[in-house]
Amino acid sequence: MDADTMEELPHVHSSWCLLISTLILALTAITTSALRSVVRYSLPPTLSAHCLLDLLCGLELCVCGFELGVILDIYDVPLYSFFLWTVLVWQAISWGDATANPYSHLLRWQAGTQPAVQAVVRVAAGAAGALSSYMMLAPLWKYELSHFHQGRADRSATGSCGDDLQVSIISGTLVELLGTLLCFLSGFLLSDLPQLKTKPLLITCLDNAVGVALVIAAFDLTGGYFNPAL
């Protein structure tokens, strides 16, 4: 085997791993979207139906979050940022009124459009979906279709919640609160721009680009989660 062939092997190998991760992300997005459609068209808009939708959002959010971590290991920040932005735009478009973001339910309660009990129950449903994500993804990782899946299920199971925190707890809390606030405000600020008021898709794309930038900015401080479900 010549030197050129030897140099190509790692690239081919990492490309295969990227393909596997891309397929997992796509399958997750399509499956959860299809299930949400089934729920919306099969069930009346009761609290139970809303909770099912939020559970699916929490599941999708965290499965995609886990697999995006694999992409980060393969090609580092630039490609990870593109994939993260794509996932966020998809979720913004496909989730509709359902959400895995606790603050969305709290804001609806504060605005008087959702009772406090309903807000708490829906937050719990999204959290349940997030917590179940590992149980859904770990068996797939154990097949080790990708080199970057080897041992990942065990590492994720034994990892510490504070592994990404590189600053004090107080500083980390402030970073996460500020990032969450800026993510929340960016959509409203963009919507107020006269040039964008009639372009909701462009607003969504720009809003999530801001979100990605904030995640990257907080990467080396807290991991840039900005959502308790993650």
Phi, psi and chi 1 to 4 in degrees:
 res  aa     phi    psi   chi1   chi2   chi3   chi4
   1 MET       -  124.7 -173.4  176.6  -66.7      -
   2 ASP   -78.9  172.7   57.6   34.2      -      -
   3 ALA   -64.0  -38.0      -      -      -      -
   4 ASP   -63.6  -40.7  -70.1  -20.5      -      -
   5 THR   -64.4  -39.9  -56.4      -      -      -
   6 MET   -62.6  -37.7  -70.8  -67.3  -68.1      -
   7 GLU   -70.0  -29.2  -70.4  176.6    0.5      -
   8 GLU   -76.2  -25.4  -71.9  175.2    2.4      -
   9 LEU   -58.0  -48.2  -78.0  176.7      -      -
  10 PRO   -60.8  -36.6  -23.4   34.2      -      -
  11 HIS   -66.5  -43.6  175.7   71.0      -      -
  12 VAL   -62.6  -42.2  172.0      -      -      -
  13 HIS   -63.2  -46.6 -174.2   60.7      -      -
  14 SER   -69.4  -30.4   59.7      -      -      -
  15 SER   -65.7  -39.3  -63.6      -      -      -
  16 TRP   -63.9  -43.4  168.9 -103.9      -      -
  17 CYS   -62.4  -40.3  -65.3      -      -      -
  18 LEU   -64.7  -39.0 -179.6   63.0      -      -
  19 LEU   -62.3  -43.8  174.7   61.5      -      -
  20 ILE   -61.6  -45.9  -66.4  -62.7      -      -
  21 SER   -64.0  -38.9  -69.3      -      -      -
  22 THR   -63.4  -41.9  -57.9      -      -      -
  23 LEU   -64.7  -39.0  -70.8  173.4      -      -
  24 ILE   -64.8  -43.4  -69.4  174.5      -      -
  25 LEU   -62.2  -45.2  -70.6  171.8      -      -
  26 ALA   -65.1  -43.7      -      -      -      -
  27 LEU   -63.0  -40.5 -177.3   61.8      -      -
  28 THR   -62.7  -47.1  -60.0      -      -      -
  29 ALA   -63.0  -44.8      -      -      -      -
  30 ILE   -67.9  -44.6  -67.1  169.8      -      -
  31 THR   -64.5  -48.5  -57.5      -      -      -
  32 THR   -67.4  -34.6   52.3      -      -      -
  33 SER   -65.3  -41.9  179.0      -      -      -
  34 ALA   -64.2  -41.6      -      -      -      -
  35 LEU   -65.8  -37.9  -70.8  172.5      -      -
  36 ARG   -64.2  -38.2  -78.5 -166.7  -62.0  -88.5
  37 SER   -63.9  -40.7  -65.1      -      -      -
  38 VAL   -61.6  -44.9  170.0      -      -      -
  39 VAL   -62.8  -44.8  170.9      -      -      -
  40 ARG   -64.6  -38.1  -73.0 -169.9  178.1  106.9
  41 TYR   -91.5  -12.9  -70.6  105.9      -      -
  42 SER  -103.7  -24.7  -57.7      -      -      -
  43 LEU  -119.0  147.6  -59.9  175.9      -      -
  44 PRO   -68.2  158.3   24.1  -32.8      -      -
  45 PRO   -75.3   62.4   27.9  -34.6      -      -
  46 THR   -89.7  174.8   60.2      -      -      -
  47 LEU   -61.3  -38.4  177.8   57.8      -      -
  48 SER   -61.8  -42.4  -62.1      -      -      -
  49 ALA   -65.1  -43.2      -      -      -      -
  50 HIS   -62.2  -38.6  -72.8  -52.7      -      -
  51 CYS   -65.9  -39.3  -74.1      -      -      -
  52 LEU   -60.8  -43.2  -95.1  176.8      -      -
  53 LEU   -63.4  -43.3  -66.2  171.1      -      -
  54 ASP   -66.7  -36.8  -67.3  -25.5      -      -
  55 LEU   -61.3  -43.1 -175.7  145.7      -      -
  56 LEU   -64.8  -35.7  -71.1  168.4      -      -
  57 CYS   -65.8  -43.5  -71.1      -      -      -
  58 GLY   -62.4  -40.3      -      -      -      -
  59 LEU   -62.4  -48.7  177.1   64.5      -      -
  60 GLU   -62.7  -44.0  179.1 -176.0  -12.2      -
  61 LEU   -55.1  -48.7  175.8   73.7      -      -
  62 CYS   -82.2  -33.4  -71.0      -      -      -
  63 VAL   -61.8  -45.6  168.1      -      -      -
  64 CYS   -64.3  -38.3  -70.8      -      -      -
  65 GLY   -62.1  -44.4      -      -      -      -
  66 PHE   -60.1  -46.7  -84.7  125.4      -      -
  67 GLU   -73.7  -29.8 -160.2   58.9   37.0      -
  68 LEU   -63.1  -31.3  -76.7  167.6      -      -
  69 GLY   -63.3  -33.7      -      -      -      -
  70 VAL   -66.0  -43.9  177.3      -      -      -
  71 ILE   -62.2  -37.6  -68.4  175.4      -      -
  72 LEU   -60.5  -39.0  179.4   62.5      -      -
  73 ASP   -67.8  -30.3  -71.6  -14.7      -      -
  74 ILE   -78.5  -53.7  -60.8  172.7      -      -
  75 TYR  -123.3   10.5  -79.1  115.7      -      -
  76 ASP    66.7 -164.1 -151.0   17.8      -      -
  77 VAL   -64.4  -44.9  172.6      -      -      -
  78 PRO   -56.7  -51.6  -27.4   36.8      -      -
  79 LEU   -71.2  -36.1 -164.0   63.7      -      -
  80 TYR   -57.4  -42.0  165.3   82.0      -      -
  81 SER   -62.4  -41.3  -60.8      -      -      -
  82 PHE   -64.3  -45.6  170.9   74.0      -      -
  83 PHE   -64.8  -41.3  -87.8   81.0      -      -
  84 LEU   -61.4  -45.4  174.8   59.7      -      -
  85 TRP   -60.5  -43.1  176.3   79.8      -      -
  86 THR   -61.5  -45.1  -56.9      -      -      -
  87 VAL   -63.1  -43.8  168.0      -      -      -
  88 LEU   -64.5  -40.9  -69.3  175.4      -      -
  89 VAL   -64.0  -44.7  170.0      -      -      -
  90 TRP   -58.3  -46.5  164.7 -100.8      -      -
  91 GLN   -65.5  -38.0  -69.6  174.3   -9.5      -
  92 ALA   -63.0  -34.9      -      -      -      -
  93 ILE   -82.3  -40.7  -66.1  171.2      -      -
  94 SER   -89.3  -22.8   66.6      -      -      -
  95 TRP   -73.3  -31.5  -79.1    6.9      -      -
  96 GLY    66.5 -131.9      -      -      -      -
  97 ASP   -80.3  -14.4  -69.6  -25.0      -      -
  98 ALA   -75.1  153.6      -      -      -      -
  99 THR  -161.5  155.3 -178.3      -      -      -
 100 ALA  -109.0   10.9      -      -      -      -
 101 ASN   -94.7  111.9  -63.0  -38.8      -      -
 102 PRO   -56.0  -38.5  -24.6   34.1      -      -
 103 TYR   -65.6  -23.9   63.8   77.3      -      -
 104 SER   -64.0  -42.0  -63.5      -      -      -
 105 HIS   -69.5  -37.7  -64.4  -58.5      -      -
 106 LEU   -66.0  -37.1  -63.4  177.0      -      -
 107 LEU   -67.0  -38.1  -73.6  170.4      -      -
 108 ARG   -65.6  -37.9  -69.3  170.9 -173.9  170.0
 109 TRP   -65.3  -43.7  165.7   63.5      -      -
 110 GLN   -64.5  -33.3 -170.0  -87.7  -24.7      -
 111 ALA   -80.6   -8.0      -      -      -      -
 112 GLY    85.3   10.6      -      -      -      -
 113 THR   -94.0   -2.3   59.3      -      -      -
 114 GLN  -151.4  127.4 -176.9  170.0 -103.6      -
 115 PRO   -62.4  155.3  -17.8   29.6      -      -
 116 ALA   -59.8  -42.7      -      -      -      -
 117 VAL   -62.3  -43.2  172.7      -      -      -
 118 GLN   -63.8  -39.2 -175.3  172.0  -27.1      -
 119 ALA   -62.2  -45.3      -      -      -      -
 120 VAL   -64.3  -43.2  171.2      -      -      -
 121 VAL   -64.4  -40.2  172.3      -      -      -
 122 ARG   -70.9  -35.2  -68.4 -172.2   64.5  177.8
 123 VAL   -61.9  -42.6  167.6      -      -      -
 124 ALA   -63.6  -37.7      -      -      -      -
 125 ALA   -64.8  -44.3      -      -      -      -
 126 GLY   -62.1  -39.5      -      -      -      -
 127 ALA   -65.7  -37.4      -      -      -      -
 128 ALA   -63.4  -40.8      -      -      -      -
 129 GLY   -63.1  -41.3      -      -      -      -
 130 ALA   -63.5  -43.2      -      -      -      -
 131 LEU   -67.6  -29.0  -69.7  171.2      -      -
 132 SER   -81.7   -9.6   65.1      -      -      -
 133 SER   -61.9  -39.9   61.5      -      -      -
 134 TYR   -63.2  -40.0  174.3   78.0      -      -
 135 MET   -64.5  -28.3  -67.0 -174.9  -69.6      -
 136 MET   -79.1  -36.6  -59.2  -69.4  -70.1      -
 137 LEU   -89.7  -34.1 -167.8   55.5      -      -
 138 ALA   -56.3  -44.4      -      -      -      -
 139 PRO   -61.1  -33.6  -24.9   35.6      -      -
 140 LEU   -69.7  -41.0 -176.3   58.6      -      -
 141 TRP   -61.2  -33.1  -82.2  -11.5      -      -
 142 LYS   -67.0  -18.5  -73.0 -173.9  179.0  -66.9
 143 TYR   -70.6  -19.1  -77.4  107.0      -      -
 144 GLU    52.9   46.8  -63.7 -174.8   -9.3      -
 145 LEU   -65.1  -25.0  -61.1  173.5      -      -
 146 SER  -117.6  143.8  161.5      -      -      -
 147 HIS   -58.0  -34.2  168.0   71.9      -      -
 148 PHE   -78.0   -3.4  -71.6   88.1      -      -
 149 HIS   -90.8  -11.3  -72.8  168.5      -      -
 150 GLN   -63.6  119.9  -68.5  178.1    5.2      -
 151 GLY    73.1    2.7      -      -      -      -
 152 ARG   -69.7  -36.9 -158.3  171.1 -165.2   95.1
 153 ALA   -60.9  -43.8      -      -      -      -
 154 ASP   -68.1  -40.4  -64.8  -28.7      -      -
 155 ARG   -65.2  -39.3  -69.6 -163.9  -58.3  -87.1
 156 SER   -68.4  -34.9  -64.5      -      -      -
 157 ALA   -70.8  -31.9      -      -      -      -
 158 THR  -100.6   -2.0   57.2      -      -      -
 159 GLY   -70.4  159.5      -      -      -      -
 160 SER   -97.4  144.5  169.6      -      -      -
 161 CYS   -63.1  -23.5  -69.1      -      -      -
 162 GLY   -96.4   12.3      -      -      -      -
 163 ASP   -59.5  -34.6  -74.5  -12.8      -      -
 164 ASP   -85.2   -9.4  -69.3  -34.2      -      -
 165 LEU   -80.4  112.6 -175.2   63.3      -      -
 166 GLN  -107.6    4.4  -57.1  -59.9  -44.9      -
 167 VAL  -128.7 -179.2  -66.5      -      -      -
 168 SER   -65.8  162.1   68.0      -      -      -
 169 ILE   -60.8  -41.6  -67.6  177.9      -      -
 170 ILE   -64.6  -46.8  -65.9  175.9      -      -
 171 SER   -63.2  -41.2  -62.1      -      -      -
 172 GLY   -63.0  -40.5      -      -      -      -
 173 THR   -62.1  -43.1  -59.2      -      -      -
 174 LEU   -64.4  -40.4  -68.6  174.6      -      -
 175 VAL   -62.2  -45.8  168.6      -      -      -
 176 GLU   -66.7  -39.8  -72.8  -68.4  -50.1      -
 177 LEU   -65.4  -43.8  -73.0  174.1      -      -
 178 LEU   -65.5  -43.4  178.7   60.3      -      -
 179 GLY   -62.8  -42.1      -      -      -      -
 180 THR   -62.7  -43.3  -58.9      -      -      -
 181 LEU   -62.5  -44.3  176.2   62.3      -      -
 182 LEU   -66.8  -38.4  -67.4  175.3      -      -
 183 CYS   -61.5  -39.9  -76.0      -      -      -
 184 PHE   -68.3  -42.1  170.1   70.1      -      -
 185 LEU   -75.9  -28.9  -69.5  176.5      -      -
 186 SER   -59.3  -41.0   65.2      -      -      -
 187 GLY   -62.9  -42.1      -      -      -      -
 188 PHE   -66.3  -41.8  -72.7   99.5      -      -
 189 LEU   -65.8  -41.2  -65.5  174.8      -      -
 190 LEU   -66.3  -37.3  -71.6  168.4      -      -
 191 SER   -65.4  -26.0  -61.0      -      -      -
 192 ASP   -81.3  -11.4  -74.6  -20.6      -      -
 193 LEU   -72.7  126.1  -65.4  175.7      -      -
 194 PRO   -56.2  -35.5  -22.7   32.6      -      -
 195 GLN   -69.2  -19.0  -54.6   93.5  -40.4      -
 196 LEU  -111.0   -6.6  -61.7  178.0      -      -
 197 LYS   -58.4  -30.1  -77.9 -172.1  174.9 -179.5
 198 THR  -100.6   14.2   59.0      -      -      -
 199 LYS  -129.0   72.1  -59.1  174.0 -179.0  176.3
 200 PRO   -61.6  -35.5   20.0  -31.7      -      -
 201 LEU   -66.5  -40.9 -179.1   57.8      -      -
 202 LEU   -64.7  -39.4 -179.6   57.8      -      -
 203 ILE   -60.2  -44.2  -69.0  173.2      -      -
 204 THR   -60.5  -44.9  -62.6      -      -      -
 205 CYS   -63.9  -44.5  -68.0      -      -      -
 206 LEU   -69.3  -40.2  -67.0  174.6      -      -
 207 ASP   -59.8  -42.9 -179.7   29.4      -      -
 208 ASN   -76.9  -24.3  -74.8  -66.8      -      -
 209 ALA   -65.7  -39.2      -      -      -      -
 210 VAL   -62.6  -42.8  172.0      -      -      -
 211 GLY   -58.9  -43.8      -      -      -      -
 212 VAL   -63.5  -43.4  171.2      -      -      -
 213 ALA   -60.5  -39.9      -      -      -      -
 214 LEU   -67.5  -39.0  -70.2  168.9      -      -
 215 VAL   -60.7  -47.0  168.5      -      -      -
 216 ILE   -64.6  -38.2  -59.6  -55.3      -      -
 217 ALA   -63.3  -32.9      -      -      -      -
 218 ALA   -95.5    1.1      -      -      -      -
 219 PHE   -51.3  -50.8 -126.1   24.0      -      -
 220 ASP   -86.5    5.4  -65.1  -31.8      -      -
 221 LEU  -107.4  -55.4  -59.9  174.0      -      -
 222 THR  -131.3   -7.8   63.7      -      -      -
 223 GLY    98.3  -15.7      -      -      -      -
 224 GLY    64.9   56.0      -      -      -      -
 225 TYR   -86.0  -49.5  -69.0   96.6      -      -
 226 PHE    58.6   22.8  -51.8  143.8      -      -
 227 ASN  -160.8  119.0 -171.9  -27.3      -      -
 228 PRO   -58.1  -25.3  -22.7   32.7      -      -
 229 ALA   -63.8  -28.2      -      -      -      -
 230 LEU   -81.6      -  -70.5  166.6      -      -
